Amino acid sequence: MPDRSPPPPPQPGAICLVTGPARSGKSAWAERLAASSGKTVTYLATGPSLADDPAWQQRLARHRQRRPSAWASEDIGADLALALTRWSTPDQLLLVDSLGTWLAHHLELDDGAWMQERDSLMAALEQCCAAVVLVAEEVGWGLVPPTAIGGLFRDRLGELLECIDPLCSGSWLVIRGRALDLRDIGLPILPD
C-alpha cells in the first residue's frame, strides 16, 4: 500500500507550488503541508475582502475555520512581493493563497508593467529565506474564455506558473480531492 502521509514540508528558502481547479482541495492540501511543517505559519491572503458579496464571505469563513488559530493571517492583496520580504525568516512558513487572486489585482497593467510586477515577485521568491507554499488556480482546462480579460488572466497565470515551477522543490496538482506529486510522476516537456 502506498504511503499516504504528506511529504516533508518545504525547508527554509524552499518553495512548494500547489495548483488545481476550483473546488479541488488545493487550499486544504496546502494547509496540510503547512501544518506538518512544525514552523510558525503565516497565511498571506491575496484576495479582496468583498464585504458586499455573501458567497465570497462564506468562502473566506470556511477557509478561516479550517486554519489553526495559532497561524498568523495577513490580508496582503496586491503586495505579495513586499509581504514575502517582510515575513522572510527561516523559522517561518508562508502560505500564499492564491496567485490567481494576486494576479487579478494586476490585470489592468500593460504587458511591460505586468512583466515588471512578475519579475518583482520572482525576485522576492528567489530571495525569500522562509519556506513558501504557493496556491494557484489551474485555468484553461475548459472553454476558451469569452472575454479578452478572461483570456488575459488565463494566459498570464499559465505563464506565471511556468516561470515559478523551476524554483520549486515541490509541485502538486490537486484534483477531485486527490494530490498528485508532479515532481514524482511528471516529466518536464522542455529540457532543464
Contacts in CASP RR format, 6 or more apart in sequence:
PFRMAT RR
TARGET T0000
AUTHOR 0000-0000-0000
METHOD contacts of the structure
MODEL  1
MPDRSPPPPPQPGAICLVTGPARSGKSAWAERLAASSGKTVTYLATGPSL
ADDPAWQQRLARHRQRRPSAWASEDIGADLALALTRWSTPDQLLLVDSLG
TWLAHHLELDDGAWMQERDSLMAALEQCCAAVVLVAEEVGWGLVPPTAIG
GLFRDRLGELLECIDPLCSGSWLVIRGRALDLRDIGLPILPD
6 32 0 8 1.000
6 33 0 8 1.000
6 36 0 8 1.000
7 33 0 8 1.000
7 170 0 8 1.000
7 181 0 8 1.000
9 16 0 8 1.000
9 33 0 8 1.000
9 34 0 8 1.000
9 36 0 8 1.000
9 37 0 8 1.000
9 38 0 8 1.000
9 39 0 8 1.000
9 93 0 8 1.000
9 131 0 8 1.000
10 16 0 8 1.000
10 33 0 8 1.000
10 37 0 8 1.000
10 93 0 8 1.000
10 131 0 8 1.000
10 132 0 8 1.000
10 133 0 8 1.000
10 169 0 8 1.000
10 170 0 8 1.000
11 131 0 8 1.000
11 169 0 8 1.000
12 90 0 8 1.000
12 91 0 8 1.000
12 129 0 8 1.000
12 130 0 8 1.000
12 131 0 8 1.000
13 90 0 8 1.000
13 128 0 8 1.000
13 129 0 8 1.000
13 130 0 8 1.000
13 131 0 8 1.000
13 132 0 8 1.000
14 131 0 8 1.000
14 132 0 8 1.000
14 168 0 8 1.000
14 169 0 8 1.000
14 170 0 8 1.000
15 125 0 8 1.000
15 128 0 8 1.000
15 131 0 8 1.000
15 132 0 8 1.000
15 133 0 8 1.000
15 134 0 8 1.000
15 164 0 8 1.000
15 167 0 8 1.000
15 168 0 8 1.000
15 169 0 8 1.000
15 170 0 8 1.000
16 30 0 8 1.000
16 33 0 8 1.000
16 131 0 8 1.000
16 132 0 8 1.000
16 133 0 8 1.000
16 134 0 8 1.000
16 168 0 8 1.000
16 169 0 8 1.000
16 170 0 8 1.000
16 171 0 8 1.000
16 172 0 8 1.000
17 134 0 8 1.000
17 136 0 8 1.000
17 161 0 8 1.000
17 164 0 8 1.000
17 165 0 8 1.000
17 168 0 8 1.000
17 170 0 8 1.000
17 171 0 8 1.000
17 172 0 8 1.000
18 26 0 8 1.000
18 29 0 8 1.000
18 30 0 8 1.000
18 33 0 8 1.000
18 133 0 8 1.000
18 134 0 8 1.000
18 135 0 8 1.000
18 136 0 8 1.000
18 172 0 8 1.000
18 174 0 8 1.000
18 179 0 8 1.000
19 26 0 8 1.000
19 135 0 8 1.000
19 136 0 8 1.000
19 137 0 8 1.000
19 138 0 8 1.000
19 161 0 8 1.000
19 171 0 8 1.000
19 172 0 8 1.000
19 173 0 8 1.000
19 174 0 8 1.000
20 26 0 8 1.000
20 136 0 8 1.000
20 137 0 8 1.000
20 138 0 8 1.000
20 173 0 8 1.000
20 174 0 8 1.000
20 175 0 8 1.000
21 137 0 8 1.000
21 138 0 8 1.000
21 141 0 8 1.000
21 175 0 8 1.000
22 137 0 8 1.000
24 174 0 8 1.000
24 175 0 8 1.000
24 176 0 8 1.000
24 177 0 8 1.000
25 174 0 8 1.000
25 177 0 8 1.000
26 135 0 8 1.000
26 136 0 8 1.000
26 137 0 8 1.000
26 172 0 8 1.000
26 174 0 8 1.000
27 63 0 8 1.000
27 66 0 8 1.000
27 97 0 8 1.000
27 98 0 8 1.000
27 135 0 8 1.000
28 66 0 8 1.000
28 177 0 8 1.000
29 172 0 8 1.000
29 174 0 8 1.000
29 177 0 8 1.000
29 179 0 8 1.000
30 95 0 8 1.000
30 97 0 8 1.000
30 133 0 8 1.000
30 134 0 8 1.000
30 135 0 8 1.000
31 66 0 8 1.000
31 67 0 8 1.000
31 95 0 8 1.000
33 133 0 8 1.000
34 41 0 8 1.000
34 71 0 8 1.000
34 93 0 8 1.000
34 95 0 8 1.000
34 133 0 8 1.000
35 41 0 8 1.000
35 68 0 8 1.000
37 93 0 8 1.000
37 131 0 8 1.000
38 93 0 8 1.000
39 91 0 8 1.000
39 92 0 8 1.000
39 93 0 8 1.000
39 131 0 8 1.000
40 72 0 8 1.000
40 91 0 8 1.000
40 92 0 8 1.000
40 93 0 8 1.000
41 68 0 8 1.000
41 70 0 8 1.000
41 71 0 8 1.000
41 72 0 8 1.000
41 92 0 8 1.000
41 93 0 8 1.000
41 94 0 8 1.000
41 95 0 8 1.000
42 71 0 8 1.000
42 72 0 8 1.000
42 73 0 8 1.000
42 74 0 8 1.000
42 87 0 8 1.000
42 92 0 8 1.000
42 93 0 8 1.000
42 94 0 8 1.000
42 95 0 8 1.000
43 67 0 8 1.000
43 71 0 8 1.000
43 72 0 8 1.000
43 73 0 8 1.000
43 74 0 8 1.000
43 95 0 8 1.000
43 97 0 8 1.000
44 74 0 8 1.000
44 76 0 8 1.000
44 80 0 8 1.000
44 83 0 8 1.000
44 84 0 8 1.000
44 87 0 8 1.000
44 94 0 8 1.000
44 95 0 8 1.000
44 96 0 8 1.000
44 97 0 8 1.000
45 73 0 8 1.000
45 74 0 8 1.000
45 75 0 8 1.000
45 76 0 8 1.000
45 77 0 8 1.000
45 97 0 8 1.000
46 76 0 8 1.000
46 77 0 8 1.000
46 78 0 8 1.000
46 80 0 8 1.000
46 96 0 8 1.000
46 97 0 8 1.000
46 98 0 8 1.000
46 99 0 8 1.000
46 100 0 8 1.000
46 101 0 8 1.000
46 102 0 8 1.000
46 105 0 8 1.000
47 75 0 8 1.000
47 77 0 8 1.000
47 98 0 8 1.000
47 101 0 8 1.000
47 102 0 8 1.000
47 104 0 8 1.000
47 105 0 8 1.000
48 77 0 8 1.000
48 101 0 8 1.000
49 75 0 8 1.000
50 56 0 8 1.000
50 57 0 8 1.000
51 57 0 8 1.000
63 97 0 8 1.000
64 73 0 8 1.000
67 73 0 8 1.000
71 95 0 8 1.000
74 83 0 8 1.000
74 87 0 8 1.000
76 82 0 8 1.000
76 83 0 8 1.000
77 101 0 8 1.000
77 102 0 8 1.000
77 105 0 8 1.000
78 102 0 8 1.000
78 105 0 8 1.000
78 106 0 8 1.000
80 96 0 8 1.000
80 102 0 8 1.000
80 121 0 8 1.000
80 124 0 8 1.000
81 120 0 8 1.000
81 121 0 8 1.000
81 123 0 8 1.000
81 124 0 8 1.000
82 124 0 8 1.000
83 94 0 8 1.000
84 94 0 8 1.000
84 96 0 8 1.000
84 121 0 8 1.000
84 124 0 8 1.000
84 125 0 8 1.000
84 128 0 8 1.000
84 130 0 8 1.000
84 132 0 8 1.000
85 124 0 8 1.000
85 127 0 8 1.000
85 128 0 8 1.000
87 94 0 8 1.000
87 130 0 8 1.000
88 94 0 8 1.000
88 127 0 8 1.000
88 128 0 8 1.000
88 129 0 8 1.000
88 130 0 8 1.000
89 129 0 8 1.000
89 130 0 8 1.000
90 129 0 8 1.000
90 130 0 8 1.000
91 130 0 8 1.000
92 130 0 8 1.000
92 131 0 8 1.000
93 130 0 8 1.000
93 131 0 8 1.000
93 132 0 8 1.000
93 133 0 8 1.000
94 128 0 8 1.000
94 130 0 8 1.000
94 131 0 8 1.000
94 132 0 8 1.000
94 133 0 8 1.000
95 132 0 8 1.000
95 133 0 8 1.000
95 135 0 8 1.000
96 102 0 8 1.000
96 132 0 8 1.000
96 133 0 8 1.000
96 134 0 8 1.000
96 135 0 8 1.000
97 135 0 8 1.000
98 134 0 8 1.000
98 135 0 8 1.000
98 136 0 8 1.000
98 137 0 8 1.000
99 134 0 8 1.000
99 135 0 8 1.000
99 136 0 8 1.000
99 137 0 8 1.000
99 157 0 8 1.000
99 160 0 8 1.000
99 161 0 8 1.000
99 164 0 8 1.000
100 136 0 8 1.000
100 137 0 8 1.000
100 153 0 8 1.000
100 157 0 8 1.000
102 121 0 8 1.000
103 153 0 8 1.000
103 156 0 8 1.000
103 157 0 8 1.000
103 160 0 8 1.000
104 153 0 8 1.000
106 113 0 8 1.000
106 114 0 8 1.000
106 117 0 8 1.000
107 149 0 8 1.000
107 152 0 8 1.000
107 153 0 8 1.000
107 156 0 8 1.000
109 117 0 8 1.000
114 156 0 8 1.000
118 156 0 8 1.000
118 160 0 8 1.000
118 163 0 8 1.000
121 160 0 8 1.000
122 163 0 8 1.000
122 164 0 8 1.000
122 167 0 8 1.000
125 132 0 8 1.000
125 164 0 8 1.000
125 167 0 8 1.000
126 167 0 8 1.000
134 164 0 8 1.000
134 168 0 8 1.000
136 157 0 8 1.000
136 160 0 8 1.000
136 161 0 8 1.000
137 157 0 8 1.000
138 173 0 8 1.000
139 153 0 8 1.000
139 154 0 8 1.000
139 157 0 8 1.000
139 158 0 8 1.000
140 154 0 8 1.000
144 151 0 8 1.000
145 151 0 8 1.000
145 153 0 8 1.000
145 154 0 8 1.000
165 171 0 8 1.000
166 192 0 8 1.000
169 183 0 8 1.000
170 181 0 8 1.000
170 182 0 8 1.000
170 183 0 8 1.000
171 181 0 8 1.000
171 182 0 8 1.000
171 183 0 8 1.000
172 179 0 8 1.000
172 180 0 8 1.000
172 181 0 8 1.000
172 182 0 8 1.000
173 179 0 8 1.000
173 180 0 8 1.000
173 182 0 8 1.000
174 180 0 8 1.000
END
